[in-house]
Amino acid sequence: MVGFGAFGAKKPYWESAPLYDDAFIDLFLNDLGATIVRTNIFWDFEPTNDNASASVTDLSKFNYKTGSDIAKQIPYYKALKAAGLKKLIATSWTPPVWMKLHDEADRIPNQCYNCNNCPTTDPARKVCGGRLDPKYYDEYAEYLAAYVKVIKQETGIELYGLSLQNEPYFANPFEANVVRPAEYADILKAVGERFRRDGLTTRLFGPEHMAEWSWGVQEQYVNESLEDESVKPYLDIYAVHGYVDGVAADFGSAEGWTALHNNISVAHDKPLWMTETSGYEVTFTGAMNLAKSMYLALRFGNISSWVYWSISGAADGYSLMVNGQPSIVYYASKQYFKFIRPGAIRIKADSEDAEVLPLAFKNPTNGDMTVILINTGSSEKTFTLDIPVKPAQFALYRTTSTENCIEAGTISTNTISLPPMSISTLVGSGDSGPSIDDIGNRFVKAGDPEIIEIPLTGISNGDGGTLTITAESSDQTIITNSQVVYSSPGTTGTLKLTVNNSTPGKATVTLNLKNQNTIDAGEFGFNSTSTSFSVEVLNVVTGLKKNESESPLKISPNPTRSGAFRIELESAPVQRQVSVFNLQGQEITTLPIERGEHQIIIQTQNWEPGLYYLHVSGHRPQHGKVVTIK
């Protein structure tokens, strides 16, 4: 598990600061046990283009100083960090309005909450719906990279994850932007390339479409983003939302979550997250429905993160707290949040009684075993635990119609009584194993240094003695050598990898940590753990001649599916022209490039998929490149 969390603060972001108080943060992080906060990226972060080049960022032109929306959030983020927040993630609801087009009726909502349903021609309406202009894909990538840098600069937080578009399929009546599956892949590639170029380790998650497989829409996003090997490396985490239509709660099903798991995590080796849901009424029935939904997502979707919509708000089913105070849905969530900690691994758990829903986890990081038992029946049940190796005793925590995640004693036998309509969490402890901070995936390309050094942080030997760390590669033709530099009991080290960057491919690097603690047979505990990440050598060669591959001519996105691509090149004192030919040598189009101009958009709506050769002439040196239309 990566963790559990929710969106926002004690007060909505549009209200006056402060957005929090210390008691609220203590409840959220320490009592509830949340480890993730999701936030939004305000569209007015870049109110006008900072400059004419997407490659050069002028942070002085970005809107994050006193008086801005982001400035209100920054003290909250700092307080969260000081209180021990593990992960901050961010989602963009809409690009800045100057990057958007409102030229397609099916991308414009009938209502707009932002401007109280002003006419569609009103500039204030542009935050609702529309689409990102393809000519600004690189500018949008610059905008998101700038956000990551500002959060680091102003708060000291390394943003853990970023989603480039909230619920991209819907023209929602609030801040929204419609991104079709093919467009999503193109934007993802532009953003991913920018993050890699800037050395940002923030993970990209998305597309945050509904948690469905039966409509066929999810399949389109998967096909465009994960079937294309030029795009797939940039999506670190596949994220979905637990709604039917972006608003109404989807309680989920075993079949639905199994389909998502098989078609995403199994087929494409991507972790699955649920990053927004709500709509569970603030009643005990609503709390039980929420507990069952979490069970389905964890057991059948094998998700590694669960994030509720809002931390705090009104008693309308959209928040875990009501005006900063715990509600019954808070306590149902606490049965999971508090006791399934980051690093926990789900283990098989079955029940012969169909009315009892079981989940079980073991966690080498803290030495815990956690068992959740949901009695959905109307009568009390005596449940027998059949666990071959388990802790000597379990602490019991329980939520019922009259109990709010109470401490209900300890269990030292193999039987437990489950009240009707109840959620019971058992937590037992053994020796904790060693641990280390997550390591993000790495991407290299031809010409990069053969030896890369990766800092290792957050190292602990757990309850053991001397710690040893070794590394191994799944493919030694890609990672030809690996060396760990570490001295126990230190908390940091270095991993040195020798990479064969001449051949495209992907290898999984596994770090194995083992301490000297001895776990006797039949004793529950841990003395070892492992963590893995991938190193991928990207295929940046497309069959061009040497002078072509070194050309200053830039094409983005490439490949493209969105009906257009942009070329950027050095300006020249004379007029030039760009010509595009297919592989049969037929000229497809020729366009002028005016004197001093350094970029041009080429429309490709009616072009057949395939490879095209692009040639710029009229000034020395001349340039050529290949573009792929999909």
C-alpha positions as MATLAB code, in Angstrom:
seq = 'MVGFGAFGAKKPYWESAPLYDDAFIDLFLNDLGATIVRTNIFWDFEPTNDNASASVTDLSKFNYKTGSDIAKQIPYYKALKAAGLKKLIATSWTPPVWMKLHDEADRIPNQCYNCNNCPTTDPARKVCGGRLDPKYYDEYAEYLAAYVKVIKQETGIELYGLSLQNEPYFANPFEANVVRPAEYADILKAVGERFRRDGLTTRLFGPEHMAEWSWGVQEQYVNESLEDESVKPYLDIYAVHGYVDGVAADFGSAEGWTALHNNISVAHDKPLWMTETSGYEVTFTGAMNLAKSMYLALRFGNISSWVYWSISGAADGYSLMVNGQPSIVYYASKQYFKFIRPGAIRIKADSEDAEVLPLAFKNPTNGDMTVILINTGSSEKTFTLDIPVKPAQFALYRTTSTENCIEAGTISTNTISLPPMSISTLVGSGDSGPSIDDIGNRFVKAGDPEIIEIPLTGISNGDGGTLTITAESSDQTIITNSQVVYSSPGTTGTLKLTVNNSTPGKATVTLNLKNQNTIDAGEFGFNSTSTSFSVEVLNVVTGLKKNESESPLKISPNPTRSGAFRIELESAPVQRQVSVFNLQGQEITTLPIERGEHQIIIQTQNWEPGLYYLHVSGHRPQHGKVVTIK';
ca = [
       0.000    0.000    0.000;
       1.080    3.534   -0.764;
      -1.566    5.050    1.482;
      -4.999    6.526    2.134;
      -6.091   10.140    2.075;
      -8.491   12.830    0.879;
      -8.682   16.193   -0.881;
      -8.451   19.693    0.507;
      -8.296   21.285    3.944;
     -10.611   22.121    6.853;
     -12.074   25.015    4.858;
     -12.657   25.177    1.081;
      -9.780   26.744   -0.800;
     -11.932   29.608   -2.014;
     -12.566   30.827    1.549;
     -10.262   33.167    3.438;
      -7.102   31.903    5.117;
      -6.180   30.202    7.359;
      -7.545   27.035    5.802;
      -6.671   24.818    8.771;
      -5.851   24.686   12.443;
      -3.486   22.401   14.335;
      -6.315   20.341   15.852;
      -7.657   19.588   12.369;
      -4.258   18.433   11.090;
      -3.800   16.277   14.181;
      -7.174   14.605   13.582;
      -6.507   13.993    9.901;
      -2.948   12.708   10.095;
      -2.707   11.156   13.554;
      -6.208   10.077   14.542;
      -7.578    9.106   11.133;
      -4.137    8.003    9.952;
      -4.199    9.624    6.503;
      -0.904    9.708    4.602;
      -1.996   11.416    1.350;
      -3.432   14.870    0.670;
      -4.755   15.602   -2.814;
      -4.937   19.201   -3.951;
      -5.799   21.180   -7.071;
      -3.693   23.319   -9.387;
      -5.365   26.692   -9.777;
      -5.836   27.636  -13.426;
      -4.729   31.207  -12.750;
      -1.277   30.000  -11.681;
      -0.116   31.322  -15.073;
      -2.634   34.055  -15.968;
      -0.798   34.962  -19.184;
       2.013   33.292  -21.074;
       5.270   33.886  -19.218;
       7.179   34.289  -22.479;
       7.232   33.159  -26.104;
       9.212   29.975  -25.466;
       7.890   26.830  -23.796;
      11.471   25.795  -23.172;
      12.302   28.789  -20.961;
      10.403   29.323  -17.685;
      10.154   32.731  -16.048;
       8.745   31.984  -12.582;
       8.433   35.708  -11.870;
       5.451   35.738  -14.248;
       3.604   32.977  -12.367;
       0.885   33.793   -9.862;
       1.855   32.327   -6.488;
       2.822   35.286   -4.326;
       0.759   37.134   -1.698;
      -2.887   37.500   -2.695;
      -2.959   34.511   -5.025;
      -4.982   31.339   -4.528;
      -1.851   29.217   -4.191;
      -0.425   31.596   -1.579;
      -3.375   30.692    0.684;
      -2.518   26.995    0.373;
       1.222   27.264    1.032;
       1.020   27.699    4.855;
      -1.264   24.649    4.975;
       1.204   22.541    2.999;
       4.033   23.648    5.273;
       2.012   22.692    8.344;
       1.197   19.287    6.840;
       4.872   18.675    6.111;
       5.859   19.690    9.639;
       3.217   17.330   11.059;
       4.579   14.392    9.057;
       2.467   14.195    5.895;
       3.894   11.452    3.704;
       2.606   12.412    0.260;
       1.111   15.469   -1.445;
      -0.470   14.867   -4.847;
      -2.046   17.403   -7.207;
      -4.614   17.355  -10.006;
      -5.229   19.932  -12.714;
      -8.918   20.596  -13.351;
      -8.281   22.930  -16.285;
      -5.352   24.574  -18.077;
      -5.110   28.378  -18.000;
      -7.911   29.824  -20.135;
      -5.498   31.355  -22.640;
      -4.410   27.822  -23.615;
      -7.969   26.604  -24.319;
     -10.300   26.402  -27.314;
     -14.093   26.483  -27.021;
     -14.862   25.424  -30.572;
     -16.726   22.113  -30.107;
     -20.227   22.070  -28.635;
     -19.922   18.632  -27.049;
     -16.999   19.855  -24.935;
     -18.941   22.789  -23.440;
     -21.267   22.089  -20.468;
     -24.823   23.414  -20.444;
     -24.195   24.889  -17.005;
     -21.233   26.606  -15.422;
     -21.038   26.959  -11.658;
     -17.970   29.166  -11.920;
     -19.854   32.125  -13.419;
     -23.442   31.286  -12.410;
     -24.355   30.111  -15.910;
     -23.131   33.147  -17.790;
     -23.351   33.049  -21.617;
     -20.929   30.696  -23.343;
     -19.277   33.751  -24.918;
     -18.392   35.205  -21.499;
     -14.625   34.914  -20.801;
     -15.437   33.660  -17.283;
     -17.065   30.614  -18.869;
     -13.765   29.395  -20.314;
     -12.788   27.576  -17.153;
     -15.718   25.185  -17.747;
     -15.164   22.700  -20.566;
     -13.415   23.284  -23.850;
     -10.136   21.688  -24.875;
      -6.412   22.349  -24.720;
      -5.198   23.918  -27.956;
      -2.637   21.480  -29.474;
      -0.235   24.339  -30.118;
       0.023   24.794  -26.345;
       0.805   21.208  -25.352;
       4.417   22.120  -24.592;
       3.334   25.296  -22.798;
       1.030   23.189  -20.627;
       3.928   20.868  -19.848;
       5.980   23.911  -18.842;
       3.067   25.136  -16.665;
       2.819   21.827  -14.764;
       6.587   21.572  -14.341;
       6.592   25.119  -12.972;
       3.955   24.129  -10.413;
       6.115   21.262   -9.143;
       9.091   23.621   -8.851;
       7.122   26.312   -7.020;
       5.724   23.829   -4.486;
       9.269   22.656   -3.772;
      10.595   26.206   -3.624;
       7.863   27.550   -1.333;
       7.172   24.556    0.946;
      10.132   22.181    0.700;
       7.765   19.410   -0.438;
       8.711   17.126   -3.308;
       5.328   16.663   -4.955;
       4.749   12.902   -5.010;
       2.283   12.727   -7.887;
       0.521   14.914  -10.451;
      -2.483   14.294  -12.684;
      -2.599   16.388  -15.842;
      -6.416   16.346  -16.117;
      -9.300   15.609  -13.754;
     -12.041   13.402  -15.274;
     -11.017   14.120  -18.866;
     -14.035   12.557  -20.581;
     -16.685   14.869  -19.130;
     -17.569   18.504  -19.832;
     -18.256   19.140  -16.160;
     -20.153   22.305  -15.071;
     -17.190   23.446  -12.983;
     -13.507   23.890  -13.732;
     -13.022   21.303  -16.461;
     -11.308   20.499  -19.736;
     -12.285   17.679  -22.082;
      -9.403   15.495  -23.228;
     -10.178   12.602  -25.569;
      -8.113    9.420  -25.156;
      -5.806   10.105  -28.124;
      -5.254   13.692  -26.988;
      -4.545   12.498  -23.459;
      -1.692   10.337  -24.714;
      -0.175   13.235  -26.658;
      -0.376   15.599  -23.681;
       0.954   12.917  -21.352;
       3.970   12.450  -23.574;
       4.640   16.189  -23.735;
       4.377   16.519  -19.945;
       6.394   13.357  -19.294;
       9.193   14.463  -21.596;
       9.292   17.870  -19.920;
       9.456   16.357  -16.433;
      12.283   14.019  -17.469;
      14.152   16.866  -19.163;
      13.849   19.038  -16.033;
      14.895   16.179  -13.759;
      11.568   16.143  -11.865;
      10.857   12.934   -9.949;
       7.143   13.670   -9.460;
       5.119   10.686  -10.648;
       2.394   11.183  -13.249;
      -0.928    9.518  -12.412;
      -4.145    9.442  -14.399;
      -6.316    9.625  -16.393;
      -8.783    9.804  -13.449;
     -11.674    8.564  -15.577;
     -14.454    6.558  -13.930;
     -13.672    3.129  -12.438;
     -15.345    1.292  -15.293;
     -14.368   -1.182  -17.972;
     -17.749   -2.008  -19.496;
     -18.362    1.316  -21.294;
     -15.297    0.991  -23.475;
     -14.039    4.513  -22.679;
     -11.521    3.289  -20.108;
     -10.257    0.800  -22.644;
      -9.604    3.664  -25.067;
      -7.530    5.542  -22.491;
      -5.605    2.345  -21.736;
      -4.994    1.612  -25.414;
      -3.768    5.121  -26.198;
      -1.617    5.555  -23.082;
      -0.340    2.060  -22.320;
      -0.356    0.207  -25.629;
       1.882    2.855  -27.200;
       5.437    2.186  -26.038;
       6.422    5.806  -26.737;
       3.835    7.018  -24.209;
       3.581    4.230  -21.632;
       6.799    5.026  -19.716;
       5.454    8.429  -18.728;
       2.336    7.197  -16.893;
       3.637    5.944  -13.562;
       0.277    5.176  -11.927;
      -3.101    4.411  -13.467;
      -5.778    6.283  -11.497;
      -9.576    6.032  -11.606;
     -12.496    7.725   -9.829;
     -15.264    5.915   -7.953;
     -18.233    7.543   -9.681;
     -20.792    6.579  -12.293;
     -20.734    9.959  -14.046;
     -18.292   12.144  -12.160;
     -20.840   12.938   -9.420;
     -22.941    9.922   -8.377;
     -21.087    7.368   -6.239;
     -20.210    4.025   -7.788;
     -20.068    1.443   -5.010;
     -18.108   -0.865   -7.302;
     -18.316   -4.593   -7.923;
     -16.030   -7.587   -7.781;
     -16.364   -8.027  -11.544;
     -15.668   -4.376  -12.335;
     -12.597   -4.065  -10.141;
     -11.264   -7.424  -11.353;
     -11.546   -6.228  -14.963;
      -9.638   -3.042  -14.144;
      -6.937   -4.971  -12.299;
      -6.483   -7.520  -15.087;
      -6.517   -5.025  -17.958;
      -4.286   -2.428  -16.302;
      -2.094   -3.800  -13.517;
      -1.674   -7.329  -14.871;
      -1.581   -6.481  -18.579;
       0.588   -3.367  -18.319;
       2.400   -3.632  -14.979;
       1.006   -0.359  -13.627;
      -0.190    0.212  -10.047;
      -3.888    1.089   -9.759;
      -5.117    3.977   -7.591;
      -8.590    5.257   -6.721;
      -8.103    9.021   -6.368;
     -11.625   10.352   -5.796;
     -15.012    9.161   -4.635;
     -17.842   10.493   -2.466;
     -21.615   10.411   -2.168;
     -21.815    8.129    0.873;
     -24.483    9.626    3.115;
     -23.445   10.558    6.635;
     -25.357    7.728    8.287;
     -24.348    4.313    9.519;
     -25.774    2.808    6.302;
     -23.588    5.172    4.295;
     -20.581    4.223    6.403;
     -21.172    0.496    5.829;
     -21.546    1.118    2.090;
     -18.236    2.978    2.099;
     -16.503    0.149    4.003;
     -17.813   -2.392    1.480;
     -16.698   -0.226   -1.451;
     -13.187   -0.017   -0.008;
     -13.184   -3.784    0.472;
     -14.101   -4.355   -3.194;
     -11.444   -1.963   -4.481;
      -8.705   -3.392   -2.269;
      -9.514   -7.049   -2.725;
     -10.511   -7.241   -6.378;
      -8.852   -4.111   -7.794;
      -5.743   -4.626   -5.684;
      -5.465   -0.833   -5.518;
      -2.506    0.625   -3.670;
      -4.052    4.024   -2.805;
      -7.554    5.185   -1.883;
      -8.314    8.926   -1.784;
     -11.711   10.323   -0.753;
     -13.043   13.513   -2.292;
     -13.013   16.004    0.578;
     -11.471   15.936    4.017;
     -13.964   18.368    5.556;
     -17.221   20.032    4.545;
     -20.959   19.917    5.064;
     -22.923   16.797    6.071;
     -23.751   16.044    2.441;
     -21.776   12.843    1.835;
     -18.878   14.539    0.089;
     -16.555   14.799    3.108;
     -15.064   12.597    5.813;
     -15.399   15.320    8.450;
     -18.341   17.636    9.017;
     -16.981   21.135    9.549;
     -13.711   19.766   10.871;
     -15.240   17.141   13.179;
     -15.245   13.347   12.608;
     -18.389   11.779   11.156;
     -19.502    8.161   10.961;
     -17.938    7.837    7.468;
     -14.703    9.140    9.021;
     -14.761    6.309   11.555;
     -15.535    3.680    8.918;
     -12.566    4.995    6.929;
     -10.385    4.985   10.043;
     -10.814    1.196   10.256;
      -8.649    1.143    7.078;
      -6.609    4.382    7.133;
      -5.241    4.010   10.652;
      -4.214    0.370   10.535;
      -3.179   -0.431    6.952;
       0.030    1.550    6.820;
       2.277    2.392    3.844;
       4.315   -0.647    2.855;
       1.571   -3.116    3.763;
       1.167   -6.066    1.388;
      -2.242   -7.629    0.887;
      -2.297  -11.378    1.552;
      -4.952  -13.899    0.634;
      -7.979  -14.015    2.923;
     -11.187  -15.997    2.394;
     -14.399  -16.507    4.327;
     -16.731  -19.495    4.240;
     -19.525  -17.145    5.340;
     -20.626  -14.968    2.423;
     -21.824  -12.263    4.832;
     -18.324  -11.773    6.265;
     -15.944   -9.823    4.009;
     -12.277  -10.434    4.928;
      -9.077   -8.547    4.093;
      -5.590   -9.219    5.436;
      -2.270   -7.405    5.169;
       1.253   -7.887    6.431;
       3.688   -5.022    6.705;
       7.440   -5.651    6.876;
       8.018   -1.940    7.528;
       6.377   -1.883   10.970;
       6.005   -5.620   11.667;
       2.205   -5.525   11.695;
      -0.433   -7.951   10.525;
      -3.822   -6.309    9.930;
      -7.075   -8.207    9.397;
     -10.363   -6.486    8.529;
     -13.648   -8.370    8.943;
     -16.908   -6.746    7.800;
     -20.057   -8.486    9.025;
     -22.745   -7.433    6.546;
     -25.349   -9.686    8.151;
     -28.090   -8.786   10.604;
     -26.964  -11.238   13.300;
     -23.884  -11.647   15.477;
     -21.330  -14.162   14.216;
     -18.552  -16.153   15.841;
     -15.699  -16.182   13.361;
     -12.747  -18.572   13.494;
      -9.318  -17.304   12.442;
      -7.209  -19.863   10.596;
      -3.806  -18.139   10.311;
      -0.808  -20.509   10.241;
       1.698  -17.937   11.525;
       0.268  -14.960   13.346;
       1.051  -12.519   16.160;
       0.576  -13.739   19.723;
      -2.406  -11.423   20.080;
      -4.387   -8.843   18.166;
      -5.699   -5.484   19.316;
      -9.341   -5.096   18.242;
     -10.891   -1.886   16.871;
     -14.563   -1.785   15.916;
     -17.265    0.385   14.350;
     -20.971   -0.433   14.706;
     -24.160    1.610   14.753;
     -23.259    2.608   18.345;
     -19.432    2.433   18.295;
     -17.010    4.738   16.468;
     -13.771    2.829   15.851;
     -13.440    2.011   19.547;
     -10.667    0.005   21.141;
     -12.523   -3.217   21.951;
      -9.875   -5.216   23.793;
      -7.493   -7.898   22.567;
      -7.875  -11.258   20.827;
      -5.452  -14.010   21.853;
      -7.489  -17.016   20.692;
      -8.582  -18.128   17.237;
     -12.165  -16.922   17.582;
     -13.735  -13.488   17.454;
     -17.291  -12.280   17.891;
     -18.531  -10.015   15.091;
     -21.576   -7.862   15.970;
     -24.253   -7.482   13.292;
     -23.477   -4.847   10.659;
     -19.988   -4.126   11.945;
     -16.426   -3.389   10.852;
     -13.710   -5.045   12.942;
      -9.987   -4.420   12.499;
      -7.398   -6.672   14.140;
      -3.826   -5.432   14.493;
      -1.000   -7.640   15.716;
       2.716   -6.956   15.833;
       5.957   -8.835   15.385;
       9.524   -7.774   14.691;
       9.668   -5.091   12.028;
      11.888   -5.574    9.025;
      14.207   -3.079    7.344;
      12.764   -0.288    5.230;
      13.781    2.272    2.614;
      12.106    5.162    0.776;
      10.485    4.493   -2.593;
      12.660    4.911   -5.683;
      11.043    6.342   -8.800;
      11.450    4.756  -12.220;
      14.372    5.980  -14.289;
      14.628    6.727  -18.024;
      17.837    7.021  -20.003;
      18.611    7.553  -23.658;
      21.536    7.229  -26.005;
      24.254    9.651  -25.068;
      23.428    9.703  -21.360;
      26.220    8.738  -18.937;
      26.674    4.986  -18.678;
      26.895    5.115  -14.886;
      23.994    6.636  -12.994;
      23.994    7.213   -9.250;
      20.717    7.028   -7.342;
      20.520    8.330   -3.764;
      19.033    5.894   -1.246;
      17.155    7.552    1.617;
      14.995    6.632    4.577;
      16.969    3.466    5.355;
      16.163    1.688    8.633;
      17.217   -1.699    9.978;
      13.886   -2.152   11.781;
      14.144   -4.306   14.895;
      17.271   -6.074   13.684;
      21.016   -5.560   13.918;
      23.479   -4.973   11.106;
      21.745   -4.321    7.780;
      22.987   -5.416    4.367;
      21.638   -4.107    1.035;
      22.198   -5.770   -2.318;
      20.877   -5.006   -5.796;
      19.967   -7.198   -8.743;
      18.773   -6.564  -12.287;
      16.175   -8.529  -14.224;
      18.128   -7.986  -17.456;
      21.905   -7.742  -17.344;
      22.091   -6.768  -21.002;
      20.536   -3.434  -19.924;
      21.891   -3.038  -16.386;
      25.319   -4.589  -16.730;
      26.452   -3.867  -13.180;
      24.908   -2.685   -9.910;
      26.649   -1.634   -6.709;
      25.225   -0.454   -3.383;
      27.344    1.872   -1.284;
      25.980    1.660    2.272;
      27.253    1.358    5.844;
      24.923    0.085    8.572;
      23.218    1.598   10.563;
      23.175    4.654    8.311;
      19.961    6.135    6.909;
      21.314    6.972    3.446;
      23.348    5.297    0.734;
      23.983    5.295   -3.002;
      23.082    2.860   -5.763;
      25.444    2.886   -8.749;
      24.134    1.358  -11.977;
      26.028    0.746  -15.195;
      23.541    1.094  -18.047;
      23.941   -0.137  -21.610;
      22.287    2.859  -23.252;
      22.890    1.691  -26.809;
      19.981   -0.781  -26.887;
      16.364    0.143  -26.069;
      14.807   -1.974  -23.339;
      13.603   -2.118  -19.775;
      14.999   -3.784  -16.675;
      13.633   -4.075  -13.164;
      16.133   -3.296  -10.419;
      15.409   -4.891   -7.037;
      17.019   -3.818   -3.791;
      17.112   -6.549   -1.147;
      17.425   -5.457    2.488;
      18.171   -7.970    5.263;
      19.011   -7.492    8.931;
      20.602   -9.952   11.342;
      17.437  -10.566   13.333;
      16.421  -14.247   13.447;
      12.718  -15.092   13.096;
      12.037  -18.521   14.570;
       9.716  -20.976   12.860;
       6.118  -20.215   13.805;
       7.023  -16.709   15.001;
       5.433  -13.728   13.242;
       7.885  -11.033   12.179;
      10.199   -9.798    9.455;
      13.935   -9.499    8.933;
      14.020   -8.681    5.224;
      12.231   -6.669    2.618;
      12.718   -5.582   -0.986;
      11.749   -2.721   -3.236;
      11.835   -2.480   -7.027;
      11.869    0.137   -9.733;
      12.475    0.108  -13.467;
      15.208    1.533  -15.660;
      14.169    2.031  -19.265;
      16.434    2.874  -22.168;
      14.269    4.896  -24.530;
      14.406    4.418  -28.264;
      15.152    7.942  -29.402;
      16.517    6.917  -32.806;
      13.957    6.826  -35.621;
      16.081    5.819  -38.571;
      17.230    9.370  -39.315;
      20.612   10.187  -40.728;
      23.104   11.597  -38.272;
      22.657   15.205  -39.349;
      18.880   14.801  -39.119;
      18.884   13.390  -35.592;
      21.059   16.299  -34.460;
      18.818   18.873  -36.140;
      17.651   21.805  -33.966;
      14.208   21.250  -35.488;
      11.702   20.166  -32.813;
       8.387   18.411  -33.491;
       5.743   18.030  -30.809;
       3.833   15.959  -30.135;
       5.572   13.194  -32.037;
       3.911   10.721  -32.548;
       0.690   12.705  -32.797;
      -2.939   11.647  -32.772;
      -4.577   14.979  -32.033;
      -4.948   16.358  -35.563;
      -1.973   18.710  -35.469;
       1.663   19.033  -34.542;
       3.942   21.957  -33.929;
       7.448   22.476  -35.274;
       9.954   24.763  -33.576;
      13.252   25.868  -35.099;
      15.720   28.673  -34.969;
      14.518   31.921  -36.518;
      16.126   33.036  -39.793;
      16.482   36.411  -41.546;
      14.734   35.137  -44.707;
      11.456   33.458  -45.545;
      11.570   29.642  -45.554;
       9.147   26.862  -46.269;
       8.315   23.522  -44.725;
       7.257   20.589  -46.927;
       5.858   17.258  -45.806;
       6.177   14.065  -47.886;
       4.847   10.557  -47.372;
       7.105    7.533  -47.680;
       6.226    7.238  -51.393;
       7.745   10.670  -51.950;
       4.424   12.392  -52.577;
       4.186   15.963  -51.323;
       1.377   16.294  -48.751;
       1.642   19.992  -47.960;
       3.985   22.985  -48.183;
       3.649   26.009  -45.912;
       5.639   29.257  -45.654;
       7.658   30.188  -42.585;
       7.843   33.952  -42.403;
      11.104   35.785  -41.734;
      11.954   35.707  -38.024;
       9.241   33.132  -37.266;
      10.408   30.158  -35.173;
       7.331   27.954  -34.954;
       4.399   26.791  -37.068;
       1.370   24.502  -36.581;
       0.626   21.855  -39.213;
      -2.902   20.379  -39.302;
      -3.127   16.618  -39.953;
      -6.853   15.811  -39.576;
      -7.219   14.034  -42.938;
      -3.805   12.382  -43.097;
      -3.454    8.624  -43.140;
      -1.609    7.058  -40.182;
       2.050    6.416  -40.900;
       5.481    8.017  -41.183;
       6.012   11.358  -42.930;
       9.207   13.206  -43.780;
       9.339   16.897  -42.961;
      11.834   19.160  -44.759;
      12.605   22.829  -44.063;
      14.327   24.745  -46.868;
      15.138   28.316  -47.904;
      18.068   28.950  -45.596;
      21.299   27.181  -44.701;
      21.517   24.778  -43.047;
      18.441   22.870  -44.198;
      16.734   20.503  -41.767;
      14.743   17.288  -41.999;
      12.896   15.026  -39.569;
      10.376   12.222  -39.453;
       6.964   12.650  -37.833;
       4.583    9.795  -36.986;
       0.809   10.175  -37.429;
      -1.340    7.707  -35.480;
];
